[in-house]
Amino acid sequence: MTSPKGTKKKRRRVGRGDGSGKGTYSGRGLKGQKSRSGKGPMTKFQGGQLSLLKRLPSIRGFNNIFRQEYSVVNVEQLALFPPDSEVTPELLQQVGFVKDLRNPVKVLGRGEIDVAISISAQRFSASARQKIEAAGGNTTVIE
């Protein structure tokens, strides 16, 4: 089976003499960087103008290698536990409030709590501790 007429266009062969219509300079014009053989300018080259990569701000500031990342749990999440329950980081992971136990758990004070629970975690914010104890619960710091 052959392709319909006009679907396959013949490639134009340049540099095959002046009689071909694409001889002498072979469609490259006269002089200049693009008329020479070889690869040509790199894609990010902008004609001597300061390149975009150099104009953009580089990485600034610094990363503190001693920074401690915490798994954060808020008081409003703890309100979902039944009264008088013992909440530990392992239980928080089972419920899905904490993803990774390699990071210490910190309880923050967003939201309200009205059930008395005893919770143990590595850190507590002052407002979280105050709200938990005001509801009749107690906090235990794990070392």
C-alpha positions in Angstrom: 0.0 0.0 0.0 1.4 3.4 -1.0 0.9 6.7 0.8 -1.3 9.3 -0.9 0.4 11.9 -3.1 1.8 14.8 -1.2 2.1 13.2 2.2 5.8 12.5 1.9 7.9 15.6 1.1 11.4 15.1 -0.2 14.2 16.5 2.0 15.9 19.5 0.4 19.6 18.7 -0.2 21.7 21.8 0.3 25.3 22.4 -0.9 24.9 20.5 -4.2 25.9 23.2 -6.6 24.5 26.6 -7.7 22.2 24.9 -10.2 20.2 23.3 -7.4 19.2 26.7 -6.0 20.8 25.8 -2.6 24.4 26.0 -3.5 27.3 28.4 -2.5 26.1 29.4 1.1 23.6 26.6 1.4 20.8 28.7 2.9 23.1 30.0 5.7 23.5 33.5 4.5 27.0 35.1 4.3 29.1 35.6 7.4 28.4 35.2 11.1 28.2 32.7 13.9 25.3 30.8 12.4 27.0 30.4 9.0 30.0 28.5 10.4 30.1 24.7 10.9 29.7 23.3 14.3 27.1 23.4 17.1 26.6 27.2 17.4 25.8 29.1 20.6 24.5 27.2 23.6 20.7 27.4 24.1 20.9 29.7 27.2 23.2 32.2 25.4 21.6 35.6 25.0 24.0 37.4 22.7 26.3 38.7 25.5 23.5 39.9 27.6 23.6 38.8 31.3 22.0 35.4 31.2 18.7 34.7 32.9 20.3 32.2 35.2 22.7 34.8 36.5 20.0 37.4 36.8 17.8 35.3 39.1 18.5 35.5 42.8 20.7 32.6 44.0 20.1 30.5 47.1 20.2 32.9 50.0 20.3 32.5 53.7 21.4 29.3 55.3 20.0 26.0 56.5 20.5 25.3 60.1 21.8 21.7 60.3 20.9 21.5 64.0 17.3 22.4 63.5 14.8 20.1 65.2 11.7 19.1 63.2 8.6 18.2 65.3 5.5 16.2 64.5 2.8 18.7 65.4 -0.5 17.8 67.1 -3.1 20.5 68.1 -5.4 20.5 71.1 -8.5 20.4 68.9 -7.3 17.0 67.6 -6.9 15.6 71.2 -10.5 16.6 71.9 -11.6 13.6 69.7 -10.3 11.1 72.2 -12.7 9.7 74.9 -12.5 11.0 78.5 -9.8 9.6 80.8 -7.8 8.1 78.0 -4.0 7.7 77.9 -2.7 9.4 74.8 0.9 8.5 73.7 2.9 9.2 70.5 2.3 5.6 69.4 -1.5 6.0 69.8 -1.3 9.3 67.9 0.5 7.5 65.1 -2.1 4.7 65.0 -4.9 7.3 64.7 -3.0 9.1 62.0 -2.3 12.4 63.7 1.5 11.7 63.6 3.2 10.3 60.5 6.7 9.6 61.7 7.8 8.8 65.2 11.4 9.6 64.4 10.5 13.3 65.0 9.5 14.2 68.5 5.8 15.1 69.1 4.9 18.6 70.1 1.4 19.5 71.3 0.2 23.0 70.3 -2.7 25.0 71.6 -4.9 25.6 68.6 -8.6 24.9 69.3 -10.4 24.0 72.4 -10.6 20.8 74.6 -13.3 19.9 77.0 -12.4 16.2 77.8 -10.0 15.2 80.6 -7.2 13.2 79.1 -3.6 12.4 80.1 -1.2 13.0 77.3 2.5 12.2 77.1 4.6 13.9 74.4 8.1 15.3 74.0 7.1 19.0 74.0 4.0 21.1 74.9 3.4 24.8 74.2 2.4 26.9 77.2 -1.2 27.4 75.8 -1.6 23.7 75.1 -0.6 22.7 78.6 -2.9 25.4 80.1 -5.9 24.2 78.1 -5.4 20.5 78.8 -5.0 21.1 82.5 -8.0 23.5 82.6 -10.1 20.6 81.1 -9.0 18.4 84.0 -6.3 16.4 82.1 -2.6 16.2 82.8 0.6 16.4 80.6 3.7 14.3 80.9 6.9 15.2 79.1 8.8 12.3 77.6 12.6 12.7 77.6 
